[in-house]
Amino acid sequence: MEPKTATDTLTLIAERKRAFDEAEAAVKRLAREVGHVGRLFHEAVRACEQATCIRAVRGDELNEAVAALAYPAERSDA
């Protein structure tokens, strides 16, 4: 649409500004949602790391208990 009058030009500018503002708002909403998903992802990774650490500790404790039962003479109670 080629504006023919000053009013047409102002109307066109207003329409484009409104479209830009709507697009900008959509991008900001998307960025917030992506940020939220990113935080959830990092929380999940942290939970997995903690679970792995807990399993490793329990595994070490289990290994120590088995070793103590299997080799009671070598166990040192200092």
Rosetta constraint file for C-alpha pairs under 8 A:
AtomPair CA 3 CA 8 HARMONIC 4.97 0.50
AtomPair CA 3 CA 9 HARMONIC 5.19 0.50
AtomPair CA 3 CA 12 HARMONIC 7.46 0.50
AtomPair CA 4 CA 8 HARMONIC 6.15 0.50
AtomPair CA 4 CA 9 HARMONIC 7.35 0.50
AtomPair CA 5 CA 9 HARMONIC 6.31 0.50
AtomPair CA 6 CA 10 HARMONIC 6.17 0.50
AtomPair CA 7 CA 11 HARMONIC 6.05 0.50
AtomPair CA 8 CA 12 HARMONIC 6.09 0.50
AtomPair CA 9 CA 13 HARMONIC 6.15 0.50
AtomPair CA 10 CA 14 HARMONIC 6.08 0.50
AtomPair CA 11 CA 15 HARMONIC 6.17 0.50
AtomPair CA 12 CA 16 HARMONIC 6.18 0.50
AtomPair CA 13 CA 17 HARMONIC 6.02 0.50
AtomPair CA 14 CA 18 HARMONIC 6.07 0.50
AtomPair CA 15 CA 19 HARMONIC 6.18 0.50
AtomPair CA 16 CA 20 HARMONIC 6.03 0.50
AtomPair CA 17 CA 21 HARMONIC 6.06 0.50
AtomPair CA 18 CA 22 HARMONIC 6.17 0.50
AtomPair CA 19 CA 23 HARMONIC 6.18 0.50
AtomPair CA 20 CA 24 HARMONIC 6.02 0.50
AtomPair CA 21 CA 25 HARMONIC 6.10 0.50
AtomPair CA 22 CA 26 HARMONIC 6.20 0.50
AtomPair CA 23 CA 27 HARMONIC 6.21 0.50
AtomPair CA 24 CA 28 HARMONIC 6.24 0.50
AtomPair CA 25 CA 29 HARMONIC 6.19 0.50
AtomPair CA 26 CA 30 HARMONIC 6.15 0.50
AtomPair CA 27 CA 31 HARMONIC 6.10 0.50
AtomPair CA 28 CA 32 HARMONIC 6.24 0.50
AtomPair CA 29 CA 33 HARMONIC 6.27 0.50
AtomPair CA 30 CA 34 HARMONIC 6.03 0.50
AtomPair CA 31 CA 35 HARMONIC 6.01 0.50
AtomPair CA 32 CA 36 HARMONIC 6.16 0.50
AtomPair CA 33 CA 37 HARMONIC 6.17 0.50
AtomPair CA 34 CA 38 HARMONIC 6.03 0.50
AtomPair CA 35 CA 39 HARMONIC 6.19 0.50
AtomPair CA 36 CA 40 HARMONIC 6.24 0.50
AtomPair CA 37 CA 41 HARMONIC 6.08 0.50
AtomPair CA 38 CA 42 HARMONIC 6.23 0.50
AtomPair CA 39 CA 43 HARMONIC 6.15 0.50
AtomPair CA 40 CA 44 HARMONIC 6.15 0.50
AtomPair CA 41 CA 45 HARMONIC 6.21 0.50
AtomPair CA 42 CA 46 HARMONIC 6.08 0.50
AtomPair CA 43 CA 47 HARMONIC 6.12 0.50
AtomPair CA 44 CA 48 HARMONIC 6.17 0.50
AtomPair CA 45 CA 49 HARMONIC 6.14 0.50
AtomPair CA 46 CA 50 HARMONIC 6.14 0.50
AtomPair CA 47 CA 51 HARMONIC 6.08 0.50
AtomPair CA 48 CA 52 HARMONIC 6.06 0.50
AtomPair CA 49 CA 53 HARMONIC 6.12 0.50
AtomPair CA 50 CA 54 HARMONIC 6.11 0.50
AtomPair CA 51 CA 55 HARMONIC 6.13 0.50
AtomPair CA 52 CA 56 HARMONIC 6.12 0.50
AtomPair CA 53 CA 57 HARMONIC 6.21 0.50
AtomPair CA 54 CA 58 HARMONIC 6.12 0.50
AtomPair CA 55 CA 59 HARMONIC 5.89 0.50
AtomPair CA 56 CA 60 HARMONIC 6.11 0.50
AtomPair CA 57 CA 61 HARMONIC 6.17 0.50
AtomPair CA 58 CA 62 HARMONIC 6.02 0.50
AtomPair CA 59 CA 63 HARMONIC 6.09 0.50
AtomPair CA 60 CA 64 HARMONIC 6.14 0.50
AtomPair CA 61 CA 65 HARMONIC 6.14 0.50
AtomPair CA 62 CA 66 HARMONIC 6.14 0.50
AtomPair CA 63 CA 67 HARMONIC 6.07 0.50
AtomPair CA 64 CA 68 HARMONIC 6.05 0.50
AtomPair CA 65 CA 69 HARMONIC 6.28 0.50
AtomPair CA 66 CA 70 HARMONIC 5.98 0.50
AtomPair CA 67 CA 71 HARMONIC 5.68 0.50
AtomPair CA 67 CA 72 HARMONIC 7.64 0.50
AtomPair CA 68 CA 72 HARMONIC 5.10 0.50
AtomPair CA 68 CA 74 HARMONIC 7.81 0.50
AtomPair CA 68 CA 75 HARMONIC 5.95 0.50
AtomPair CA 71 CA 75 HARMONIC 6.80 0.50
